[in-house]
Amino acid sequence: MQNNYYGSLPDTGFVRLSTILKIIPVGKSTWYAGMKTGQFPKPTKIAGKRITAWRVEDIKRLIETGNNQINKINNEDDNGQLRLF
């Protein structure tokens, strides 16, 4: 049975960033900043290093255990201060 949070993620394999951002509510620049700090998984290069994709298992793990991280990132401003509204 597939968890509702997974949306259209396959059981295994790789997904592109456009698919991830439909499921995880952050922008592209926030995603890359989170990768740099280790809050989000790093991608894998496939097809001769021409395609950037993420392992489905890593994204599912982030969804299961990282909802607090996503909410924290969405509620901080550029100075790391918590936004109240």
Secondary structure, DSSP 8 states (H G I E B T S, - for coil): ---GGGTT--SSSEE-HHHHHHHS---HHHHHHHHHHTSS---EEETTTTEEEEEHHHHHHHHHH-HHHHHHHHTB-TTS-B---
